[in-house]
Amino acid sequence: MEDQQCTNKVRVFHPAICLMLSIWAACWTISNGIWYFANTYKMLSTLGWKSFTLAISPAFWLWLTLVSASWYAPLSMIFLPWKMIKLTHSRSILALIIILVPVILTLIFGTEYWFPLKTDNGCIYIRMIPFL
């Protein structure tokens, strides 16, 4: 009977740690959101009226769906430390997830290779496939 009570115990973070983890996730959400929206605005303003050509580019659809995860994924982690959930992992693993996931997303999607436009000698090229 006592063993079941120990396994069903709800483990939570200290409020100071919750606050630090939430601020960390919020800062990454804000910085990645500003970066993403600024680059999207730059892309659409660079093309001007020719922006409709992006509809045929798979790289643009990856930009809208996959790369945007770099700013909305940390958004869900802001309130994660405050939830009273039964953790399947330890608190340290949950803290590492909250700390590392925004950084990893920024390192993966923050490169210029995911950007749907390529400029070379004043010419603007629309990428069909990222990294090319």
Contacts in CASP RR format, 6 or more apart in sequence:
PFRMAT RR
TARGET T0000
AUTHOR 0000-0000-0000
METHOD contacts of the structure
MODEL  1
MEDQQCTNKVRVFHPAICLMLSIWAACWTISNGIWYFANTYKMLSTLGWK
SFTLAISPAFWLWLTLVSASWYAPLSMIFLPWKMIKLTHSRSILALIIIL
VPVILTLIFGTEYWFPLKTDNGCIYIRMIPFL
8 86 0 8 1.000
10 84 0 8 1.000
10 85 0 8 1.000
10 86 0 8 1.000
10 87 0 8 1.000
11 87 0 8 1.000
11 90 0 8 1.000
11 91 0 8 1.000
12 18 0 8 1.000
12 84 0 8 1.000
13 21 0 8 1.000
13 81 0 8 1.000
13 82 0 8 1.000
13 91 0 8 1.000
13 95 0 8 1.000
17 81 0 8 1.000
17 95 0 8 1.000
18 81 0 8 1.000
18 82 0 8 1.000
21 77 0 8 1.000
21 80 0 8 1.000
21 81 0 8 1.000
21 95 0 8 1.000
21 98 0 8 1.000
21 99 0 8 1.000
22 78 0 8 1.000
22 79 0 8 1.000
22 81 0 8 1.000
22 82 0 8 1.000
24 98 0 8 1.000
24 99 0 8 1.000
24 102 0 8 1.000
25 74 0 8 1.000
25 75 0 8 1.000
25 77 0 8 1.000
25 78 0 8 1.000
25 80 0 8 1.000
25 98 0 8 1.000
25 102 0 8 1.000
26 74 0 8 1.000
26 78 0 8 1.000
28 74 0 8 1.000
28 102 0 8 1.000
28 103 0 8 1.000
28 106 0 8 1.000
29 71 0 8 1.000
29 72 0 8 1.000
29 74 0 8 1.000
29 75 0 8 1.000
29 78 0 8 1.000
29 102 0 8 1.000
32 70 0 8 1.000
32 71 0 8 1.000
32 74 0 8 1.000
32 102 0 8 1.000
32 105 0 8 1.000
32 106 0 8 1.000
33 70 0 8 1.000
33 71 0 8 1.000
35 70 0 8 1.000
35 71 0 8 1.000
35 110 0 8 1.000
36 67 0 8 1.000
36 68 0 8 1.000
36 70 0 8 1.000
36 71 0 8 1.000
39 115 0 8 1.000
40 63 0 8 1.000
43 54 0 8 1.000
43 63 0 8 1.000
43 115 0 8 1.000
43 116 0 8 1.000
43 117 0 8 1.000
44 51 0 8 1.000
46 117 0 8 1.000
46 119 0 8 1.000
46 124 0 8 1.000
47 53 0 8 1.000
47 54 0 8 1.000
47 117 0 8 1.000
47 124 0 8 1.000
53 126 0 8 1.000
54 60 0 8 1.000
54 116 0 8 1.000
54 126 0 8 1.000
57 116 0 8 1.000
57 126 0 8 1.000
57 127 0 8 1.000
57 128 0 8 1.000
58 128 0 8 1.000
58 129 0 8 1.000
59 114 0 8 1.000
59 116 0 8 1.000
59 126 0 8 1.000
59 127 0 8 1.000
59 128 0 8 1.000
59 129 0 8 1.000
59 130 0 8 1.000
60 116 0 8 1.000
60 126 0 8 1.000
62 114 0 8 1.000
62 130 0 8 1.000
63 114 0 8 1.000
63 115 0 8 1.000
63 116 0 8 1.000
66 109 0 8 1.000
67 109 0 8 1.000
67 110 0 8 1.000
67 114 0 8 1.000
69 105 0 8 1.000
69 109 0 8 1.000
70 102 0 8 1.000
70 105 0 8 1.000
70 106 0 8 1.000
70 108 0 8 1.000
70 109 0 8 1.000
70 110 0 8 1.000
73 101 0 8 1.000
73 102 0 8 1.000
73 105 0 8 1.000
74 101 0 8 1.000
74 102 0 8 1.000
74 105 0 8 1.000
77 97 0 8 1.000
77 98 0 8 1.000
77 101 0 8 1.000
77 102 0 8 1.000
80 94 0 8 1.000
80 98 0 8 1.000
81 94 0 8 1.000
81 95 0 8 1.000
81 98 0 8 1.000
87 94 0 8 1.000
113 130 0 8 1.000
113 131 0 8 1.000
114 130 0 8 1.000
115 127 0 8 1.000
116 126 0 8 1.000
116 127 0 8 1.000
116 130 0 8 1.000
117 124 0 8 1.000
117 125 0 8 1.000
117 126 0 8 1.000
117 127 0 8 1.000
118 124 0 8 1.000
118 125 0 8 1.000
118 126 0 8 1.000
118 127 0 8 1.000
119 125 0 8 1.000
END
